[in-house]
Amino acid sequence: MSVLAADASPALPEAKRPSPGVLIAVLSTVGIVVSLMQTLVVPIIPSLPGLLNTSASNASWVITATLLAGAVSTPIAGRLGDMFGKRRVLITNVGFMIAGSVICATANSLLPEVLGRSLQGIAVGAIPLGISIMRDELPPEKVGGAMAVMSATLGVGGAVGMPFSAVIAQNMNWHMLFWVAAGLGVICAVLVFVFVPESPVRTPSRFDFGGAIGLSIALMTLLIGITKGVDWGWTSGSILGLFAVSLVSFLGWGAYELRQSAPLVDLRVSARPRVLFTNMASIAVGFSLYGMSLTFPQLLMAPEATGYGFGLSMVVAGLAMAPGGMVMMLLSPISARLTAKKGPKLTLGLGATVIAAGYLCALVLTDSVWQIMMSAMIVAGGVGLAYAAMPALIMGAVPITETAAANGLNSLMRSIGTSTSAAVMSVVLAHMTMQLGPHVLPSREGFHTAFFIAMTGALVAIVLTACIPLRKRD
């Protein structure tokens, strides 16, 4: 079957094609904007029950819905991009983000807010699509560095999102968060439409609706169980039932996919050791990354009366975390050069080692704000190295016709890691507490335990990386 297909929106003539620098800048901007949706509402989490006139447990769905939608849509968007055109699906994803932002900006109750946040979550699929467009369109010597930068935007957007959102939330009506998000989405859609050509690399086939439905059920039941375990009780019938449904769904989905001629996810390719261990390492790195996002800001904002906190406002704490995002972005090109010289396996292992070192620093250096910032920047640097190496490992092991789907699956693995981390860290910080007047706050030991668990995740990533088979250039 030919991998080339005519596009209703033909590719740009060579004379009108953007320079590699413009293409990289546009796609990276899109990546940062869609990643920003992950932390967009963090500054208003304590106020959400009052703003939406609901309980704290129900309000948490504003966060959970984005996570679920992103996890479910990412592999589906990748497959659709391989089939119908990556640029077309990329613009559609950004369109969902714009629609979701407008819904949230005009809503004052829970259900429309959850719907809008779900649509915003769908946009996360833009990152693996952007990586695949870069592979299709850029000169070979530019691909490594470009993919590294694009991959790192998944972490950068989350890091810069906190101070960005905090400044808006502190000085304006909370709805303005979503109007700004909608405006950024419109800018991204226009930039993609004008500067990003449609790739001629296609895999024409019938879309696997059965595989999409099965994967959606399996992922949603798994992630709802993980994210709601603390609220509903890990041994409750609801949580155990969700995990049971997820297990059965994954088994049934896998059996179904193996019988399809054009599956949503080619499990035979995904089972190749190089792809399998890279995806498993992605879960571990994602787990470690979220440990930083959840614990460091809480530590910085904890009252000084706790004996360990610094009493910073959300804006100042967000600004203290922002340099980590910059470090992540700056290290991406370095990661690409290291990958080109020494291979992506070594770069991924080095990144996981740096993450572990960052959490080790956090365990012993927590006496001042600058020490917390240093630990965060070390962890972020390791994440930047690791995330930038993953696309090179994945795309070196899959056919060119499946790059978007394979990168979508890899992004999904990172999401599973972050959602699992959120559940584990929340349990630790909720159970290891101290009393401060009428308030119950995480204890110093709780934070140290969270740092140790996150460091363990990085060490697991090192072991998994060691299991990735070498190729002749690695």
N, C-alpha and C positions, 0 to 999 in steps of 0.2 A: 504494500500500500504506500502511495506517495505521502511524504510528510509535508508537501507543499500544497497549499490551497489558495485559491483566489479570495481576496478580501473585498467586501463591499466598499470598504474605505481603503483604497490602495495605498501602499507604502509611499512615503515621500520620495520624489526624485533625488538622485544622489546630490545634485547641486543645492537642493533645499534641505538636505538632512542637517540636523544640528551637529555642532562639534561635540566630541566626546565629553568635554568639560561641561557643556550646557546640559547634555543628557544626564550626566551624573548628578549635577546640581539639582535639576528638576526632580528626578526620582528620589534623591536623598531628602529633599524638602518634603515630598509627599510622605516618605517613611517617617520622618520626625513628627509631622502633623497627625498622622493616624495613630502613632504610638502615644502621642500626648493624650489621646482619649482615655488611656488607662488610668491616668492620675488626675484627670480633669476635675473630678468632684471630690478629691481627697480633702481639700480645705473645708468643705461644707458638710462632711460626713456627720459630725456631732449635731448639726442643725437640721439635717434632713427629716427626722421624724416630725419636727414642728413645721417645717416648710411644706411638707406633703400631707400633714394631718394624719399620720399613721404611726405605728409602733416602730421601735428601733429594729426589731427583727425583720419586719416587712420592708423597711427602708433599705436594709442591706441588699435587697434585690437590685437596687440601682447599680451596685457594684457587680454583683454576681451575674446579672443579665449581660453585661458587656463581655465578661470573661467567657460565658457560655457561647454567645454568638460568635465571638472571635475564634474560639476553638473549633466550632462546628463549620464555620464558613471558610476557614483558611485552606484546608485540603480541597474543598469543593471549588473554591475560586481558582486554585492552581490548576485543577483538571479542566475547568471551563476555559481557562486561558490557553492551555495546550490545544484545546479543540477549536475554539472560536476566535482566538486572537487575544493576546495578553493586554494590549493597549485598550481594547474595547472593554474587557472585564475590569481593568484597572479604573477606567473612568466610571464604570457602573458602581464599583466599590466606593469610590469617593462620593458618588451621587447618593448612596445609602447614608453615608456619614452626614452629608448636608441635610438630607431629609430628617434624619434622627435628631440633629442639632436643632432644627427649627421646631420639631415637635416638643423637645425638652424646653426650648426657650419660651414656648407659649403655654406650658403645662403647669398646673398647680396641685396635681394629685398623683397618686402612686402609679396607676396603670399606664397612662400616657408617658410618664417619665421612664418607666421600665421599657416600654416599647421603643422610645427614642434612643435610650442607651443601648438597646439590643442592635438597632440599626447602626449606631456608631461603632459597635464592636465588629460588625461585618467588615468594616474598612481595613482591619488588620491584615486581611489577605493581600493588601496592596504591596506589602514588603516582599514576600516570595515572588510575586509577579514582577516587581521591579528588578529583583536579582536576575530573573530569567530573561527579561528584556535586555539587560546589560550583556548577558552572555550571547544573545542573538545579534546584538547591534554593534557592540564595541570592537575595536581592533584587539587581537589577542593580547598584546602587551598592556592593554588598559583594563582588561577584564578582572584580573585578580584584585587590584586596588579598588576598583569600583564596587565589586561585590562585597569587599570587606567593609567599605563605608556604608553601603546600603544595609548590610546585615546588622551593623552596630546601631543603626537608627532605632531599632527595636528597644534598646536600652537607653539611648540618648533622649528620645522623646519622653520616656517615663521620668528621667532624671530632671530635665528642664521643665517638665509639666508642673511640678509642685510649686516652685516660686512663681511661675507664670500664672497659675490658677489662684494662688494665694493672694497675689497683688490685686487681681480683679475682684475676687470674692470679698476682700477686706475693704475695698474702696467703692464698689458698685453693687447694684442689685444682683443677686445670684443668677438671675436669668441671663445676665450679660456674658457669663461663661459660655453659654451655648450659642449666643449670637456671634461672639468672636469665633467660636469653633466653626460655625456655618460660613462665616466670611473667609476663614482660612481654607475651608473646603472648596469654596468657589474659586479662589485663587489657584489652588492645586489643580482643579479640573481644567481650568483654562490653560495652565502651563502644560499639562499633559496633552491636551487637544492640539496645542500649537507646536510643541517642540518634540513630542515623543512619536516616532514612527511606529506603524504596526509591523510586527514581525511576520515574515513569510513562513516561519517554521510552525507547522500545524500537525495535528494528529486527528484527521477527520474520522469521526466514529459516532456511535449512538451514546448519549449520556447515560451513565449508570445510575438511574433513579433509585433502584433497589439498594445499591451500595451506599448512596447518599443518605437514604432514610435509615438504614441499619446503623451506619456510623454515627449519625446524629443521635439516635436513641442511646447507643452505647456510651457516647461521650457525655451527653447531658445527664444521664443517670449517674455516671461516675463522678462528674464534676460537681453536681448538686450534692451528692453524698459527701464529697471532700469539703466543700465550702460551707455546708450546713451542719456538719458533724458536731461542731461545738454548740450550736444553738439547739439542735434537736436531741443531742445525746448520741455518742458513738455506738452504744449498744441498743438504741431504740429500734423498734420494728421498722420504722420508716427508713432509717439509714441502712440497716442491714438489708432491707428489701431492695433499696436502690442499688446497692453493691451487687446483690444477687442478679438483678435484672441486667446490670451492666455486664457482668461476667458472661451470662447466657447470650446477651446481644453481641458481644465481641466474638464469641465462639461461632455463633450463627452467621455473623457478618463475614468472618474469615472464611468459613466454608463456602459461602455464597460467592465471595470475590474470586476464590480460586477456580470457580467454574465459569467465570465470565471471560469472553474474548477481549473485551475492552473495559476492564474494571476501573472503578474510581481510584483505587490504590493498588498498584501491582505488587502484591505481597511477595511474589517470587523475587522481584528486584529489591524490595524492602528487606528481605531476609538475607541478602548478601551481607557477609560479615562486615564489610566496610561501611555499608549503609546502616545496618542494624546497630553496631556499636557506636557509631557517630550519633544516631538518634537517642540511644540510651545515655550517652554522655551529655547530650543536649538537655535531657530531663534533669540530670544532676546539676549542670551549670545553671539552668533556670531556677532550680531550687535554691541554690546559693545566692543568686542575684536577688531574689525577693526577700531573703533574710536581711539584706542591707536596706532595702526600700521600706520594710516594715519596722525594723528595730532602731536604726540610727535616728530618724526624725523623732520618734517617741522619746528617745534618750535625751535629745537636745531640748525638747519642749517640756520635759518633766520639771516640776518645781524644784528650786534649789533646796528646799527644806527636806527633800528626800535623802540628801546626802550624796547623790550622784548626778542629779539633773542640773540643767543650766537655765531653765526658765525662759527659753527663747520663744518668740512668737512664731506662728506658722510661716510667715513671710521670711523671717530671718533664718529659721531652720531650713526652709526650702533653698534659700540662697547659699547656705552652708553646704548643702548637698549638690548644688548645681555644678561646681567644678568637677565632680565625678563624671557627669555627662560629657563635659568638654574633654576630659582625659580619655574617655571611651572613644570619642570621635577622633581625637588626635592620634591615638594608637592604632587606629584601623589601617591607615596606609603602611605603618611600620609592620603590622601583622602581615599585610599582603607581600611586602618585600621579604620578610622572614619566610613566609610560605613558599615564595618563588625559589628561595635559595635552599631551604632546609626541608620543605614539605609541610603540608597542613597538619599532619599528625603531631609533629614536634610543636607547632604553634599552639594547637589545641591543648596539648599537655602542659606547655609553659603557661598558658592562660589560666588553667585550673590551678597550677601551682601558685601563681600570683594571687589568685582569689583566696586560697588557703592562707597565704602569708598575711593578707589583709585582715582576715578574721582573727588570726593569731595576734596581730597588733591590737585589734579591738579588745581582745581578752586582757591585755596587760597595760594598755594605754587608753584610759578613759577619764583622765583627771582634768582635761581642758578641751575647749571646743576645737582648737587646732589639731589635737590628737584624734578626735573623732573624724574631722575632715580628712586628715591624712589616711586613716584607715579606710574611709569611704572611697577615697581616690585610688588607693591600691586595689581594693576589690573591684572598682569600676574599670581600672586598667586591665585587670585580668579578664573581666567579662568582655571587654573590647577585643582583646586578643583571641579569646575563645570563640566568641560569636562570629568574628571575621573569618576564622578558619573553617567553620562548619560548611558554608556553601561550597568551598573548594573540595572538601571531602565528599560531599553528596554528589556534586555535579561531575566529579571525576569517576563516579561509579554508576551513573544512570544514562540511558540513551538521551540524546538531545531533544527528542520529541516528548520527554517526560520531565523536563527540568522544572517547570512551574509546579506540577503536582508533587514532585519529590521535595522541593523546597517548602511547599505548603505543609507537607507532612512533618518536615523538620521543625518548622515554626510551631506546629501543633505540639510537638514533644516539649518544646520550651514552655509553652502555655501550661501543659500538664505539670511540669516541674514547678512553675511559679504558683499555681493554684494549690498544689500539695504543700508547698512551703508556707503559703498563707494559712492553711489549716493547722499545720504543725506548730508554727510560731505563735499563732493565736492561742492554742491550747497551753503552750509553755507560759506565755505572758499572763494568761488568765488564771493560771493555777499557782504560779510563784509570785505572790503579791505581798504588799505591805500596807499598813493602815496609816493614812495621813489625815488626821481630823475625820471628817465624814467621808473622805474619799478613799477608795481602794485602788492602788497603783501597782504596776509591775515592780518587783524588787530588783536590786542590783544582781542578785544571783539568777533571777529570771532572764535578764539580758545576757549575762555571761553564758547561761545554758543555751540560749538561742544562737549566740555567736559560735559556740562549740558545735552545735548541730549543723549550722550553715557551713562551717569549716569541714565537717565530716562529709557533707555533700560534695564539696570541692575535691576531697581526697578520693571519694568514690569515682568522680569524673576522671581523675588521674589514672586510676586502675582501668576503667573502661577504655580510656584512650590508648592505654598500652595494649589492649586487646585488638585494636584496629589493625587489620593486615596491612603491611607495607606494599606500596607499588614501587616500580623501578625508580621513580623520581622522588619518593618520600624518604 
